[in-house]
Amino acid sequence: MSKLEELMAARKDLEQRISEAQREARASSILKVRALMAEFGLTAADIGGKSGGGRVDGAAKPKGKVAVKFHNAVTGDNWSGRGLQPRWLKAALAAGAKITDFAV
């Protein structure tokens, strides 16, 4: 068996041992967390789990439309100022208009 083959075999063995150690550490950690949650009567929402939306205070993330910041009076198009500039605004700016001309 060549030196390279020996090293590759050792690498494979080491990777398997690392993987097993990670699984054991994860399982142990999960048991500890579950025990603490049971001891203090906590839920996933209390610690910012998926069911809590990731917020510590448990409040829902605000959702809704963003206010319009730019308006094209000719076409009636609007842009909130978020994301890429719309084509109508890019074209107007390329034609020499200023972005402040469209500010609401």
N, CA, C and O atoms as a printed pandas DataFrame, in Angstrom:
     atom_number atom_name residue_name chain_id  residue_number  x_coord  y_coord  z_coord
0              1         N          MET        A               1    0.862   -1.176    0.000
1              2        CA          MET        A               1    0.000    0.000    0.000
2              3         C          MET        A               1    0.910    1.241    0.000
3              4         O          MET        A               1    1.834    1.344    0.807
4              5         N          SER        A               2    0.638    2.161   -0.899
5              6        CA          SER        A               2    1.482    3.351   -1.006
6              7         C          SER        A               2    1.177    4.337    0.116
7              8         O          SER        A               2    0.161    4.241    0.805
8              9         N          LYS        A               3    2.069    5.260    0.269
9             10        CA          LYS        A               3    1.914    6.284    1.315
10            11         C          LYS        A               3    0.624    7.079    1.098
11            12         O          LYS        A               3   -0.080    7.395    2.057
12            13         N          LEU        A               4    0.318    7.400   -0.156
13            14        CA          LEU        A               4   -0.897    8.147   -0.474
14            15         C          LEU        A               4   -2.137    7.353   -0.083
15            16         O          LEU        A               4   -3.060    7.910    0.511
16            17         N          GLU        A               5   -2.174    6.080   -0.398
17            18        CA          GLU        A               5   -3.321    5.244   -0.044
18            19         C          GLU        A               5   -3.484    5.149    1.467
19            20         O          GLU        A               5   -4.606    5.161    1.975
20            21         N          GLU        A               6   -2.363    5.055    2.191
21            22        CA          GLU        A               6   -2.426    5.008    3.645
22            23         C          GLU        A               6   -3.009    6.305    4.206
23            24         O          GLU        A               6   -3.857    6.282    5.099
24            25         N          LEU        A               7   -2.544    7.431    3.673
25            26        CA          LEU        A               7   -3.044    8.725    4.135
26            27         C          LEU        A               7   -4.527    8.905    3.809
27            28         O          LEU        A               7   -5.282    9.442    4.620
28            29         N          MET        A               8   -4.939    8.462    2.637
29            30        CA          MET        A               8   -6.353    8.575    2.251
30            31         C          MET        A               8   -7.225    7.715    3.164
31            32         O          MET        A               8   -8.313    8.134    3.558
32            33         N          ALA        A               9   -6.755    6.523    3.498
33            34        CA          ALA        A               9   -7.505    5.644    4.405
34            35         C          ALA        A               9   -7.589    6.280    5.794
35            36         O          ALA        A               9   -8.638    6.241    6.438
36            37         N          ALA        A              10   -6.479    6.864    6.249
37            38        CA          ALA        A              10   -6.481    7.521    7.551
38            39         C          ALA        A              10   -7.424    8.720    7.543
39            40         O          ALA        A              10   -8.122    8.975    8.524
40            41         N          ARG        A              11   -7.441    9.441    6.450
41            42        CA          ARG        A              11   -8.335   10.596    6.322
42            43         C          ARG        A              11   -9.795   10.158    6.412
43            44         O          ARG        A              11  -10.595   10.770    7.119
44            45         N          LYS        A              12  -10.131    9.088    5.685
45            46        CA          LYS        A              12  -11.508    8.580    5.691
46            47         C          LYS        A              12  -11.918    8.167    7.103
47            48         O          LYS        A              12  -13.021    8.481    7.550
48            49         N          ASP        A              13  -11.032    7.465    7.800
49            50        CA          ASP        A              13  -11.315    7.045    9.171
50            51         C          ASP        A              13  -11.502    8.256   10.081
51            52         O          ASP        A              13  -12.424    8.291   10.895
52            53         N          LEU        A              14  -10.631    9.238    9.941
53            54        CA          LEU        A              14  -10.712   10.436   10.764
54            55         C          LEU        A              14  -12.006   11.207   10.491
55            56         O          LEU        A              14  -12.637   11.697   11.428
56            57         N          GLU        A              15  -12.404   11.321    9.235
57            58        CA          GLU        A              15  -13.650   12.010    8.900
58            59         C          GLU        A              15  -14.854   11.296    9.502
59            60         O          GLU        A              15  -15.791   11.949    9.963
60            61         N          GLN        A              16  -14.842    9.974    9.503
61            62        CA          GLN        A              16  -15.932    9.210   10.108
62            63         C          GLN        A              16  -15.975    9.436   11.615
63            64         O          GLN        A              16  -17.055    9.581   12.187
64            65         N          ARG        A              17  -14.818    9.468   12.259
65            66        CA          ARG        A              17  -14.753    9.695   13.703
66            67         C          ARG        A              17  -15.225   11.114   14.049
67            68         O          ARG        A              17  -15.916   11.316   15.048
68            69         N          ILE        A              18  -14.856   12.074   13.234
69            70        CA          ILE        A              18  -15.300   13.463   13.451
70            71         C          ILE        A              18  -16.813   13.549   13.316
71            72         O          ILE        A              18  -17.479   14.181   14.136
72            73         N          SER        A              19  -17.353   12.917   12.287
73            74        CA          SER        A              19  -18.794   12.937   12.055
74            75         C          SER        A              19  -19.545   12.317   13.231
75            76         O          SER        A              19  -20.565   12.850   13.669
76            77         N          GLU        A              20  -19.050   11.211   13.733
77            78        CA          GLU        A              20  -19.688   10.544   14.872
78            79         C          GLU        A              20  -19.612   11.420   16.128
79            80         O          GLU        A              20  -20.582   11.498   16.882
80            81         N          ALA        A              21  -18.488   12.067   16.355
81            82        CA          ALA        A              21  -18.334   12.939   17.517
82            83         C          ALA        A              21  -19.285   14.131   17.419
83            84         O          ALA        A              21  -19.844   14.564   18.426
84            85         N          GLN        A              22  -19.469   14.656   16.224
85            86        CA          GLN        A              22  -20.403   15.771   16.034
86            87         C          GLN        A              22  -21.835   15.333   16.322
87            88         O          GLN        A              22  -22.589   16.065   16.963
88            89         N          ARG        A              23  -22.216   14.142   15.854
89            90        CA          ARG        A              23  -23.560   13.627   16.116
90            91         C          ARG        A              23  -23.793   13.455   17.613
91            92         O          ARG        A              23  -24.852   13.813   18.127
92            93         N          GLU        A              24  -22.801   12.907   18.308
93            94        CA          GLU        A              24  -22.927   12.704   19.748
94            95         C          GLU        A              24  -23.033   14.035   20.490
95            96         O          GLU        A              24  -23.844   14.173   21.405
96            97         N          ALA        A              25  -22.225   15.003   20.103
97            98        CA          ALA        A              25  -22.264   16.321   20.757
98            99         C          ALA        A              25  -23.602   17.000   20.510
99           100         O          ALA        A              25  -24.156   17.632   21.410
100          101         N          ARG        A              26  -24.121   16.874   19.300
101          102        CA          ARG        A              26  -25.423   17.466   18.973
102          103         C          ARG        A              26  -26.537   16.820   19.798
103          104         O          ARG        A              26  -27.385   17.510   20.364
104          105         N          ALA        A              27  -26.522   15.492   19.858
105          106        CA          ALA        A              27  -27.559   14.783   20.618
106          107         C          ALA        A              27  -27.494   15.159   22.095
107          108         O          ALA        A              27  -28.529   15.363   22.730
108          109         N          SER        A              28  -26.297   15.251   22.637
109          110        CA          SER        A              28  -26.131   15.631   24.037
110          111         C          SER        A              28  -26.634   17.051   24.279
111          112         O          SER        A              28  -27.297   17.315   25.283
112          113         N          SER        A              29  -26.325   17.952   23.375
113          114        CA          SER        A              29  -26.767   19.344   23.511
114          115         C          SER        A              29  -28.284   19.452   23.445
115          116         O          SER        A              29  -28.887   20.216   24.200
116          117         N          ILE        A              30  -28.897   18.698   22.554
117          118        CA          ILE        A              30  -30.352   18.726   22.434
118          119         C          ILE        A              30  -31.004   18.238   23.729
119          120         O          ILE        A              30  -31.994   18.810   24.183
120          121         N          LEU        A              31  -30.452   17.195   24.310
121          122        CA          LEU        A              31  -30.996   16.692   25.575
122          123         C          LEU        A              31  -30.879   17.736   26.685
123          124         O          LEU        A              31  -31.808   17.907   27.474
124          125         N          LYS        A              32  -29.745   18.433   26.749
125          126        CA          LYS        A              32  -29.554   19.472   27.758
126          127         C          LYS        A              32  -30.556   20.607   27.572
127          128         O          LYS        A              32  -31.154   21.081   28.538
128          129         N          VAL        A              33  -30.737   21.040   26.327
129          130        CA          VAL        A              33  -31.671   22.133   26.044
130          131         C          VAL        A              33  -33.091   21.727   26.396
131          132         O          VAL        A              33  -33.828   22.506   27.001
132          133         N          ARG        A              34  -33.482   20.513   26.021
133          134        CA          ARG        A              34  -34.832   20.042   26.344
134          135         C          ARG        A              34  -35.052   19.974   27.853
135          136         O          ARG        A              34  -36.130   20.306   28.347
136          137         N          ALA        A              35  -34.031   19.545   28.574
137          138        CA          ALA        A              35  -34.153   19.463   30.034
138          139         C          ALA        A              35  -34.329   20.858   30.636
139          140         O          ALA        A              35  -35.153   21.051   31.530
140          141         N          LEU        A              36  -33.562   21.819   30.150
141          142        CA          LEU        A              36  -33.700   23.191   30.648
142          143         C          LEU        A              36  -35.059   23.774   30.290
143          144         O          LEU        A              36  -35.670   24.466   31.106
144          145         N          MET        A              37  -35.538   23.504   29.083
145          146        CA          MET        A              37  -36.856   24.002   28.676
146          147         C          MET        A              37  -37.942   23.425   29.573
147          148         O          MET        A              37  -38.858   24.136   29.986
148          149         N          ALA        A              38  -37.836   22.139   29.873
149          150        CA          ALA        A              38  -38.830   21.504   30.744
150          151         C          ALA        A              38  -38.740   22.061   32.163
151          152         O          ALA        A              38  -39.763   22.290   32.809
152          153         N          GLU        A              39  -37.536   22.276   32.638
153          154        CA          GLU        A              39  -37.337   22.772   33.993
154          155         C          GLU        A              39  -37.947   24.157   34.194
155          156         O          GLU        A              39  -38.515   24.445   35.247
156          157         N          PHE        A              40  -37.826   25.005   33.183
157          158        CA          PHE        A              40  -38.310   26.378   33.296
158          159         C          PHE        A              40  -39.633   26.619   32.560
159          160         O          PHE        A              40  -40.122   27.748   32.523
160          161         N          GLY        A              41  -40.207   25.578   31.981
161          162        CA          GLY        A              41  -41.486   25.705   31.292
162          163         C          GLY        A              41  -41.415   26.566   30.038
163          164         O          GLY        A              41  -42.348   27.315   29.746
164          165         N          LEU        A              42  -40.330   26.466   29.305
165          166        CA          LEU        A              42  -40.138   27.279   28.107
166          167         C          LEU        A              42  -40.629   26.570   26.854
167          168         O          LEU        A              42  -40.653   25.341   26.791
168          169         N          THR        A              43  -41.018   27.357   25.864
169          170        CA          THR        A              43  -41.388   26.825   24.554
170          171         C          THR        A              43  -40.417   27.368   23.521
171          172         O          THR        A              43  -39.596   28.234   23.823
172          173         N          ALA        A              44  -40.515   26.854   22.295
173          174        CA          ALA        A              44  -39.656   27.339   21.220
174          175         C          ALA        A              44  -39.898   28.829   20.978
175          176         O          ALA        A              44  -38.966   29.561   20.645
176          177         N          ALA        A              45  -41.131   29.277   21.139
177          178        CA          ALA        A              45  -41.449   30.689   20.939
178          179         C          ALA        A              45  -40.746   31.558   21.984
179          180         O          ALA        A              45  -40.358   32.689   21.690
180          181         N          ASP        A              46  -40.584   31.040   23.190
181          182        CA          ASP        A              46  -39.919   31.795   24.252
182          183         C          ASP        A              46  -38.447   32.058   23.954
183          184         O          ASP        A              46  -37.892   33.073   24.375
184          185         N          ILE        A              47  -37.825   31.145   23.232
185          186        CA          ILE        A              47  -36.399   31.297   22.957
186          187         C          ILE        A              47  -36.132   31.711   21.516
187          188         O          ILE        A              47  -34.999   31.624   21.041
188          189         N          GLY        A              48  -37.165   32.158   20.827
189          190        CA          GLY        A              48  -36.977   32.668   19.471
190          191         C          GLY        A              48  -36.953   31.583   18.423
191          192         O          GLY        A              48  -36.289   31.732   17.397
192          193         N          GLY        A              49  -37.659   30.496   18.654
193          194        CA          GLY        A              49  -37.726   29.425   17.680
194          195         C          GLY        A              49  -38.597   29.802   16.498
195          196         O          GLY        A              49  -39.109   30.919   16.429
196          197         N          LYS        A              50  -38.766   28.877   15.572
197          198        CA          LYS        A              50  -39.534   29.120   14.353
198          199         C          LYS        A              50  -40.962   29.552   14.637
199          200         O          LYS        A              50  -41.509   30.399   13.931
200          201         N          SER        A              51  -41.565   28.977   15.662
201          202        CA          SER        A              51  -42.951   29.319   15.935
202          203         C          SER        A              51  -43.109   30.719   16.501
203          204         O          SER        A              51  -44.219   31.251   16.530
204          205         N          GLY        A              52  -42.011   31.328   16.955
205          206        CA          GLY        A              52  -42.067   32.673   17.515
206          207         C          GLY        A              52  -41.666   33.749   16.529
207          208         O          GLY        A              52  -41.634   34.926   16.889
208          209         N          GLY        A              53  -41.361   33.387   15.307
209          210        CA          GLY        A              53  -40.985   34.364   14.311
210          211         C          GLY        A              53  -39.582   34.910   14.496
211          212         O          GLY        A              53  -39.190   35.855   13.811
212          213         N          GLY        A              54  -38.816   34.326   15.418
213          214        CA          GLY        A              54  -37.445   34.743   15.608
214          215         C          GLY        A              54  -37.278   35.988   16.456
215          216         O          GLY        A              54  -36.154   36.446   16.663
216          217         N          ARG        A              55  -38.372   36.545   16.952
217          218        CA          ARG        A              55  -38.278   37.753   17.770
218          219         C          ARG        A              55  -38.387   37.383   19.232
219          220         O          ARG        A              55  -39.217   36.557   19.611
220          221         N          VAL        A              56  -37.559   37.987   20.046
221          222        CA          VAL        A              56  -37.522   37.668   21.471
222          223         C          VAL        A              56  -38.811   38.085   22.157
223          224         O          VAL        A              56  -39.301   37.376   23.036
224          225         N          ASP        A              57  -39.373   39.235   21.763
225          226        CA          ASP        A              57  -40.573   39.731   22.430
226          227         C          ASP        A              57  -41.843   39.025   21.982
227          228         O          ASP        A              57  -42.916   39.284   22.527
228          229         N          GLY        A              58  -41.739   38.131   20.992
229          230        CA          GLY        A              58  -42.885   37.372   20.519
230          231         C          GLY        A              58  -43.801   38.144   19.592
231          232         O          GLY        A              58  -44.789   37.593   19.106
232          233         N          ALA        A              59  -43.497   39.402   19.336
233          234        CA          ALA        A              59  -44.341   40.213   18.464
234          235         C          ALA        A              59  -44.127   39.793   17.012
235          236         O          ALA        A              59  -43.034   39.389   16.616
236          237         N          ALA        A              60  -45.189   39.900   16.242
237          238        CA          ALA        A              60  -45.096   39.567   14.828
238          239         C          ALA        A              60  -44.320   40.648   14.093
239          240         O          ALA        A              60  -44.369   41.825   14.452
240          241         N          LYS        A              61  -43.611   40.230   13.068
241          242        CA          LYS        A              61  -42.865   41.174   12.251
242          243         C          LYS        A              61  -43.859   42.020   11.461
243          244         O          LYS        A              61  -44.769   41.472   10.839
244          245         N          PRO        A              62  -43.705   43.332   11.472
245          246        CA          PRO        A              62  -44.660   44.161   10.748
246          247         C          PRO        A              62  -44.591   43.894    9.248
247          248         O          PRO        A              62  -43.514   43.815    8.657
248          249         N          LYS        A              63  -45.754   43.762    8.660
249          250        CA          LYS        A              63  -45.827   43.511    7.224
250          251         C          LYS        A              63  -46.772   44.526    6.609
251          252         O          LYS        A              63  -47.681   45.031    7.266
252          253         N          GLY        A              64  -46.548   44.806    5.378
253          254        CA          GLY        A              64  -47.414   45.728    4.690
254          255         C          GLY        A              64  -46.655   46.453    3.596
255          256         O          GLY        A              64  -45.472   46.203    3.364
256          257         N          LYS        A              65  -47.339   47.333    2.945
257          258        CA          LYS        A              65  -46.733   48.068    1.848
258          259         C          LYS        A              65  -45.854   49.186    2.376
259          260         O          LYS        A              65  -46.082   49.733    3.455
260          261         N          VAL        A              66  -44.859   49.504    1.595
261          262        CA          VAL        A              66  -43.951   50.587    1.915
262          263         C          VAL        A              66  -44.476   51.848    1.228
263          264         O          VAL        A              66  -44.999   51.781    0.116
264          265         N          ALA        A              67  -44.339   52.971    1.879
265          266        CA          ALA        A              67  -44.839   54.226    1.330
266          267         C          ALA        A              67  -44.125   54.576    0.028
267          268         O          ALA        A              67  -42.944   54.279   -0.153
268          269         N          VAL        A              68  -44.860   55.205   -0.861
269          270        CA          VAL        A              68  -44.314   55.650   -2.142
270          271         C          VAL        A              68  -43.410   56.853   -1.897
271          272         O          VAL        A              68  -43.772   57.780   -1.173
272          273         N          LYS        A              69  -42.230   56.824   -2.511
273          274        CA          LYS        A              69  -41.302   57.942   -2.365
274          275         C          LYS        A              69  -41.091   58.685   -3.674
275          276         O          LYS        A              69  -40.691   59.850   -3.678
276          277         N          PHE        A              70  -41.363   58.003   -4.791
277          278        CA          PHE        A              70  -41.184   58.614   -6.107
278          279         C          PHE        A              70  -42.400   58.328   -6.970
279          280         O          PHE        A              70  -42.903   57.204   -6.992
280          281         N          HIS        A              71  -42.873   59.345   -7.681
281          282        CA          HIS        A              71  -44.084   59.224   -8.484
282          283         C          HIS        A              71  -43.863   59.867   -9.847
283          284         O          HIS        A              71  -43.312   60.963   -9.948
284          285         N          ASN        A              72  -44.301   59.167  -10.896
285          286        CA          ASN        A              72  -44.245   59.712  -12.246
286          287         C          ASN        A              72  -45.641   60.232  -12.572
287          288         O          ASN        A              72  -46.564   59.444  -12.777
288          289         N          ALA        A              73  -45.800   61.537  -12.621
289          290        CA          ALA        A              73  -47.108   62.151  -12.844
290          291         C          ALA        A              73  -47.656   61.850  -14.233
291          292         O          ALA        A              73  -48.872   61.818  -14.420
292          293         N          VAL        A              74  -46.781   61.630  -15.206
293          294        CA          VAL        A              74  -47.227   61.376  -16.581
294          295         C          VAL        A              74  -47.846   59.993  -16.711
295          296         O          VAL        A              74  -48.930   59.850  -17.277
296          297         N          THR        A              75  -47.171   58.977  -16.193
297          298        CA          THR        A              75  -47.659   57.605  -16.349
298          299         C          THR        A              75  -48.408   57.087  -15.124
299          300         O          THR        A              75  -49.141   56.103  -15.211
300          301         N          GLY        A              76  -48.224   57.745  -13.992
301          302        CA          GLY        A              76  -48.874   57.296  -12.761
302          303         C          GLY        A              76  -48.109   56.202  -12.034
303          304         O          GLY        A              76  -48.598   55.644  -11.051
304          305         N          ASP        A              77  -46.903   55.891  -12.519
305          306        CA          ASP        A              77  -46.096   54.855  -11.889
306          307         C          ASP        A              77  -45.504   55.365  -10.580
307          308         O          ASP        A              77  -45.236   56.556  -10.421
308          309         N          ASN        A              78  -45.304   54.433   -9.645
309          310        CA          ASN        A              78  -44.736   54.769   -8.341
310          311         C          ASN        A              78  -43.560   53.862   -8.048
311          312         O          ASN        A              78  -43.426   52.780   -8.619
312          313         N          TRP        A              79  -42.700   54.330   -7.133
313          314        CA          TRP        A              79  -41.584   53.520   -6.664
314          315         C          TRP        A              79  -41.350   53.860   -5.209
315          316         O          TRP        A              79  -41.365   55.029   -4.825
316          317         N          SER        A              80  -41.132   52.830   -4.393
317          318        CA          SER        A              80  -40.934   53.033   -2.956
318          319         C          SER        A              80  -39.514   53.445   -2.610
319          320         O          SER        A              80  -39.252   53.881   -1.489
320          321         N          GLY        A              81  -38.603   53.314   -3.550
321          322        CA          GLY        A              81  -37.212   53.630   -3.273
322          323         C          GLY        A              81  -36.425   52.414   -2.850
323          324         O          GLY        A              81  -35.223   52.508   -2.601
324          325         N          ARG        A              82  -37.081   51.275   -2.764
325          326        CA          ARG        A              82  -36.409   50.033   -2.403
326          327         C          ARG        A              82  -36.167   49.199   -3.652
327          328         O          ARG        A              82  -36.949   49.238   -4.602
328          329         N          GLY        A              83  -35.090   48.458   -3.638
329          330        CA          GLY        A              83  -34.783   47.593   -4.767
330          331         C          GLY        A              83  -34.207   48.381   -5.930
331          332         O          GLY        A              83  -33.802   49.535   -5.785
332          333         N          LEU        A              84  -34.179   47.737   -7.080
333          334        CA          LEU        A              84  -33.648   48.382   -8.274
334          335         C          LEU        A              84  -34.579   49.495   -8.744
335          336         O          LEU        A              84  -35.792   49.441   -8.540
336          337         N          GLN        A              85  -33.988   50.496   -9.374
337          338        CA          GLN        A              85  -34.811   51.576   -9.924
338          339         C          GLN        A              85  -35.649   51.021  -11.078
339          340         O          GLN        A              85  -35.150   50.232  -11.881
340          341         N          PRO        A              86  -36.911   51.426  -11.162
341          342        CA          PRO        A              86  -37.751   50.949  -12.263
342          343         C          PRO        A              86  -37.300   51.555  -13.592
343          344         O          PRO        A              86  -36.607   52.572  -13.625
344          345         N          ARG        A              87  -37.702   50.917  -14.671
345          346        CA          ARG        A              87  -37.292   51.363  -16.012
346          347         C          ARG        A              87  -37.714   52.795  -16.304
347          348         O          ARG        A              87  -36.952   53.560  -16.894
348          349         N          TRP        A              88  -38.928   53.161  -15.891
349          350        CA          TRP        A              88  -39.392   54.510  -16.201
350          351         C          TRP        A              88  -38.514   55.561  -15.531
351          352         O          TRP        A              88  -38.285   56.629  -16.097
352          353         N          LEU        A              89  -38.022   55.268  -14.334
353          354        CA          LEU        A              89  -37.169   56.219  -13.629
354          355         C          LEU        A              89  -35.774   56.245  -14.246
355          356         O          LEU        A              89  -35.185   57.315  -14.400
356          357         N          LYS        A              90  -35.245   55.080  -14.597
357          358        CA          LYS        A              90  -33.938   55.042  -15.245
358          359         C          LYS        A              90  -33.958   55.816  -16.552
359          360         O          LYS        A              90  -33.033   56.571  -16.852
360          361         N          ALA        A              91  -35.030   55.623  -17.333
361          362        CA          ALA        A              91  -35.133   56.313  -18.621
362          363         C          ALA        A              91  -35.216   57.823  -18.413
363          364         O          ALA        A              91  -34.586   58.586  -19.146
364          365         N          ALA        A              92  -35.980   58.250  -17.430
365          366        CA          ALA        A              92  -36.120   59.684  -17.171
366          367         C          ALA        A              92  -34.803   60.280  -16.699
367          368         O          ALA        A              92  -34.448   61.388  -17.103
368          369         N          LEU        A              93  -34.078   59.569  -15.858
369          370        CA          LEU        A              93  -32.793   60.062  -15.382
370          371         C          LEU        A              93  -31.774   60.121  -16.512
371          372         O          LEU        A              93  -30.960   61.042  -16.576
372          373         N          ALA        A              94  -31.823   59.139  -17.401
373          374        CA          ALA        A              94  -30.921   59.139  -18.556
374          375         C          ALA        A              94  -31.244   60.294  -19.504
375          376         O          ALA        A              94  -30.362   60.794  -20.202
376          377         N          ALA        A              95  -32.509   60.715  -19.525
377          378        CA          ALA        A              95  -32.926   61.812  -20.399
378          379         C          ALA        A              95  -32.614   63.177  -19.784
379          380         O          ALA        A              95  -32.869   64.206  -20.410
380          381         N          GLY        A              96  -32.065   63.201  -18.565
381          382        CA          GLY        A              96  -31.668   64.448  -17.974
382          383         C          GLY        A              96  -32.493   64.892  -16.777
383          384         O          GLY        A              96  -32.179   65.914  -16.166
384          385         N          ALA        A              97  -33.515   64.170  -16.434
385          386        CA          ALA        A              97  -34.326   64.537  -15.274
386          387         C          ALA        A              97  -33.547   64.261  -13.986
387          388         O          ALA        A              97  -32.590   63.487  -13.978
388          389         N          LYS        A              98  -33.964   64.890  -12.925
389          390        CA          LYS        A              98  -33.347   64.655  -11.613
390          391         C          LYS        A              98  -34.295   63.821  -10.775
391          392         O          LYS        A              98  -35.515   63.909  -10.907
392          393         N          ILE        A              99  -33.714   63.020   -9.919
393          394        CA          ILE        A              99  -34.547   62.132   -9.104
394          395         C          ILE        A              99  -35.456   62.947   -8.181
395          396         O          ILE        A              99  -36.542   62.494   -7.822
396          397         N          THR        A             100  -35.019   64.135   -7.802
397          398        CA          THR        A             100  -35.845   64.980   -6.939
398          399         C          THR        A             100  -37.103   65.462   -7.658
399          400         O          THR        A             100  -38.068   65.872   -7.013
400          401         N          ASP        A             101  -37.098   65.414   -8.987
401          402        CA          ASP        A             101  -38.293   65.790   -9.753
402          403         C          ASP        A             101  -39.435   64.824   -9.507
403          404         O          ASP        A             101  -40.599   65.178   -9.698
404          405         N          PHE        A             102  -39.118   63.606   -9.085
405          406        CA          PHE        A             102  -40.141   62.580   -8.890
406          407         C          PHE        A             102  -40.442   62.310   -7.423
407          408         O          PHE        A             102  -41.299   61.483   -7.112
408          409         N          ALA        A             103  -39.752   62.994   -6.522
409          410        CA          ALA        A             103  -39.962   62.771   -5.095
410          411         C          ALA        A             103  -41.356   63.185   -4.678
411          412         O          ALA        A             103  -41.880   64.199   -5.138
412          413         N          VAL        A             104  -41.946   62.400   -3.811
413          414        CA          VAL        A             104  -43.298   62.688   -3.317
414          415         C          VAL        A             104  -43.206   63.594   -2.119
415          416         O          VAL        A             104  -44.229   63.964   -1.544
